[in-house]
Amino acid sequence: MKLEFQDIISYIRKIYHSQNDFIPLHAPTFNGNEKKYLNECIDSTFVSSVGKFVDTFEIEIAKYTGAKKAVVCVNGTNALFLALKLHGVTKESEVLTQSLTFIATANAISYCEANPIFIDVDLDTMGLSPKALSDFLEKNTYKNPSTNKTYNKKTNRPISACIPMHTFGHPCKIDEIVTICNKYNIPVIEDAAESLGSFYKNKHTGTFGNIGVISFNGNKIITTGGGGILLFNDENLAAKAKHITTQAKVPHPWEFIHDEIGFNYRMPNINAALGLAQLEQIESFLSSKREIAKKYKDFFKESNITFIEEPKDSKSNYWLQTILFKDKTERDAFLKFSNENKVMTRPAWELMNKLEMFKQNETDSLKNSIYLAERLVNIPSSPIIL
């Protein structure tokens, strides 16, 4: 069955009960205790990096995800940078990641003055491919017995970390990736920015690797306005993270003693208040998004357009609902038509290796990444809470 562009737009408007208004890609929903908690925060005067909402939000996120500890941060990009720093990623290091990702992943690596290497993704998950990762490591690296580190044959630089991403909330094959990286003694930092509420083999994303990172930007499943969080299974590493995000200040009743270079990266209490109210509603958000995904799946069934479903062994949050067109020409035509008709749609991000600052970086074939980037479109995905 061939669907016309207008058929798709009409169906999206039917889902969102809107005939003429602009329909955003993913808008936040504030139906809970947001105003109440924000007022409490303001009344307390603790609106900065100290306050009960910050501590409670960390505890509740850790509880929800199953992590031993969670440490808040001002945004997801800073959280990724800190995760890399905590694992000793420095100048002249190299970090394996995917080219099909948001710029924050590559930027965080660059903040450490390290070099990203871009590896292909799987078509079914849109996340880092274990096979592509294994192939690259087998063909292009060697292990130094004296340091027990893995080095790139071409550059002789150490590969200090691997950052797989759970793309649009769909879990990648993270257990396989961790197994491969353990073999090469490469720490895994999960970019779970988009996947709060997503589970792989009944375990929450962001809890498989050494550190997981979640974003609470305004367009995510839940929002703190701006913010991020680091998930830990190692409580000592979590304590280290909390220390350096608060300017590495040594506790003392009045003196200002700092024992290393720290960062002013602690999430403000006022943002955590918003996040806590949002977290209380997450199950209704997820339920709504799965219902929307089911409607889209049925609509695109047996049509000329593919709807991306959650991968095997996964329960996805369906953060951004995703469809694939037959080629780039058709994709571009739909993007133009939909946006001109006040329905917000977006392509995949430009592949990282095509951006000016990363054009010289090493890659594999990126066959699947190129295929997806040329065909993929995100369509309206906001939860509908009745």
N, C-alpha and C positions, 0 to 999 in steps of 0.2 A: 504494500500500500504506500503510495507516494503522498507525503504530507506537504502541503503548501506552507509557506512562511506564515501566512495569515491564519492558517489552522492552528499553528503553534501559539501565536500571540493570543488568539481568541481563547484557547484552552487555559493559558496562564492567567488571563483576566478572569476566567470562570473560577479558577482555584482561589484567587485572591479577591473575589467579589468586587472587582473594579472594572468598570467599562471604559472610563476615560482618564482616570488619574495616572500619574507616574507610578510605576511599580519598581521599587529598588531591588538590588540584588540580594542584600541581606541586611535588614534593619534590626536594631535592638528592640526588645520588648520589655516594658517596665510595668508589670501588673502586680508586683508583690510588695515587699516591705522597703523598697528602695528609698522612698521619701522619709519614711519613719526612721530608718537607720541613719540616713544622711543628717536629719535633724538632730538625732541623738549625738552624732559625731560633732556637729557644730556646737551644740549646747555644752558638750564636754570640754570644748576648746582644743582637744587633741585632734588636729586635722592634718598633722604632718606625719613623720615616720614612726611615731610612738602612739600606741593606743590599743584598746581591747579588740577592735575589729581586725587589725593586722594579724594579731596572734591567733584569733579565732578562725580567720580565713585560712591561714596556713594549716591549722589543725584539721579543719573540715575538708580541705582539698586533699590532704594526705589520706584522710579516712576514706574519701570517695574513690580515690585512685588506687588505694592499697599500698601507696609508698610509705616507707618508714618515717620520712620527714619531707616537708616542703618548705621552701624559702622563697618569699615573694621578692619581686624585682620591679623596677619602674616600667619595663616593657620586655617583650619576648626577645628582641634583638640583643639587648644588654644581657639577658639571661643566657643566651647562646654564647655570647662572648665570655661570660664568667665561667660557663661550663668548660669551655676550651682552655681558659686560663688555669682553672683548677686541675686540669690534666697536663699542664706543662707545655701547651702549644705555644711556640714562640717563633721569632724570626728564623727563617730557613727551614721551618717545619713544613710538611705537606699534610693536607686533610682531604680524605676521600668523601665526596658527596655526589648528589645528582644534579644534572643540569636543568631538569624540569623542577624548579623550585622558586619560591619567592626570593627576592634579592637579599633579604635579611640573612639567609643562610650563608651566602657567599660573603656578605659584608662582615659578618661576625668573624669569619676566618681571616678576612683582610685586616680587621682591627688588631689581630695578634701578629700582623705582618707575616702571616703564613700564606702558603699557596694552595688554593683549592684544585683538586683533580676531579674532573666530572665524569661520572660513570652512568651507564644507561639504566633505565627503569624497566619494570615489567608492564606489559599492556594491561594485565588484569588488575593490578593494584595501583599503577601509576607511580609507585614508590621504587626506591633503589632495588635493583635486581640482584639477588644472591648469586646467580650464575655469572652475571657480568662482573660482579665484584670478585668472585673467586677466580675467574679467568684473568682479570687484570692483575691480581696479586700473584698468581702462578707465573705469568709471563713476564712481568715487569718489575718484580721486587726480589730482594734477597734478605736473609736474616743474618744479623751480626751476632755470633755466639757470645761475644764478650759483653755486649750491651743488652742482648735479648730483644733488640728492636728491629723492626722491619724498615728497609731502606729502598728507595726508588733507584733502579739500575741506571737510569738516564742521568739523574741529578745527584745521586748519592746523598740525598736529603732523607731524614727520617720521616716516616708516615706516622704522625702522632695522634691521629683520631680519625673516626669515620662518623659522618652525620647523615643517616637515612632520614627521610621525611615521610610522614603519613599524609599523603597528598589529598587535599580537600576532605580530610577526615577519614579516608579509607586506609585501614592498616596495611602496611607493607609486610613482607615475610620476615618480620623482625627477629624471630628466634633463629632462623637460618643465618641471618646476617651476623648476629651476636656470636654464633658458633664459629663462623668463618673468621671473624675478627679476633676471637680468643686464640685461635690457632696461630695467628700472626702477632699476637700481643698488641693489638690496636684497640684502644678504648672506644666504646660506642656511646655517642651522645645523640639521643633521639630528638629530632625536631618534631615534637608532637604539638606544635603551635596550633594546629587546626583540628586536633582530634580529641579534645576533652569529651568524654562520654563514648569513646570508641574502644572496643575490646577485641583482642586477638587471642583465640584459644582460651577465652574466658578470663583473660588477664588484661588490665587496662594498659593502653599505649602509654609510653613514657616511663614504664617501670621495668623494661627488659634490659636496657643498657646500663652504663655506669651512671648517667644522669639523663633525665628527661626534661624537656622544656615545653611549657604551654603558654599560649598568648591569650590575653583578655582584651584585645583591641575592640573597638566599638562594633566591628562586624563579626565577631566570633560567637560561638554558641552561648557563652555568657560573657559579660563585659564588666570591666572595672573602669571604663573610660579609656584608660591606657594602663597597661600593666602586663606582667608575666610572672611565671613561677618556675622554680627548679624542683624537680622530684628526685629524691635520693633513697637508695636502699642502704647506704653507708652513712650512719649517723655522725661519724667524725667528720666526714667530708661536708655534710650539711652544716655542721657547726662552723667549719672553716668558711663556708659560703656566707653564712649569716654575719660572721665577723668582718669579712672584707667588704660586704655591701653596706656596712655602717661605718665606713671610714677607718676600719681596723682599730677602733677605739677600745682600749683596755678598760674594763669596768672599774669605776672608782666614784665615790660619792661626789667629788668636785673637781678632781684634776683631769686635765686633757692629755692623756698619754696614748700614743698610737704606735703599734709595734711593727707595722709594715705599711707599704703603699696600699691604701684602701680606696673605695669608691662610694659615692653618694647615690647608691642604686636602690635603696630601700623604698618599697611602695608606701605612699602616704596612707594614713588611716582612713581618710575620706574616700579614697578609691576602694580600699578593702571593704568599707561599709556597703558600697554599691555592689561589689562582687559577692559578698555574703548573701545579700538579698536575692541576687541573681541565681546563686548556687542552690538556694532553697527551691527554685522553680525548674531545675534542670531536667527532671524527669518529664515534666509536661512539655518542655521545649523539644526534647528528644522524641517523645511520642508523636508530636505534631510533625516533626521533620520526617519521621519514618512513614507517616501517613501520606505526606506530600510525595515522598519518593515512590510509594506504591501507586499513587495516582499517575505520576509521570511514567512509571514503568508500564502500566497498563495502556496509557495513551500512545506511547512510542512502540509498543509491541507489534511485531510484524510490519513495521514501517521501514522507510529508507533511512531512518536515523536511529542510531544506537544510544540507548540510555545506559549509563555506567552504574552497575549494581555493586553492592558490597562484595568484596572478594570472599573466597572460600575460607572457612574457619574464623570469619570476622563478624562482628556486629558494629556497623559503622554509624557514626552520628549524622551522616549525610549532611555535613556542614554546607557544602555547595553542591547542588544537584548539577550533574554534568552529562552532556550529550556529545556525540561525535557525528560529524558530517562526512560525506564521501571524499571531500578534498578541500583544499584551502580556498579555492574560488567560491565554493558553495558556503563555506564557513563565513568568509568575509561578507558575502552578500546578505547572509542572515544577520550578522552583527550590525550591518548598516540599517537593514530594514527594522529590526527590533528596537534599536535605540532611537531611530527616527519616529517610531510609534510609541515612545515613552515607556518602553519595557526595557529595563536595564539588563544587559547581558555583557559578558566579558570573555575574551579568549584566555587561553593559558598564558602564563608569563612568557616573555621572550626568553628563550633558552640562555642560560648564563654565559655559555661560551660564545654567544653571538653579541654580547655586550662589549663595548669598546675596551673596558678595563680587564676583561677576562679572555679576550680573543687569542692570546698567546698561551693560555693554560692548556695542560695536557687533558685529553679526553680519550674515550674509546670510540666505537663507531656511532654511538648514540642513536642507533636505528629506531628504536621504539620511542625515544624522546622526540625525535623529529616528526615521526608519524603522528603522535598525539598532539604536539604543539601546532601542527598544521590543520587539525580537524576539531579540536576540542572547544566547546563553549559552555560556560557556566550560566545557568538560567535562574530566575528568581527562586530564592530558597528560604526566605524568612519564615519562622514558625508562625502558625496561626493559632492563637489561643482564644477560644470562645468563652 
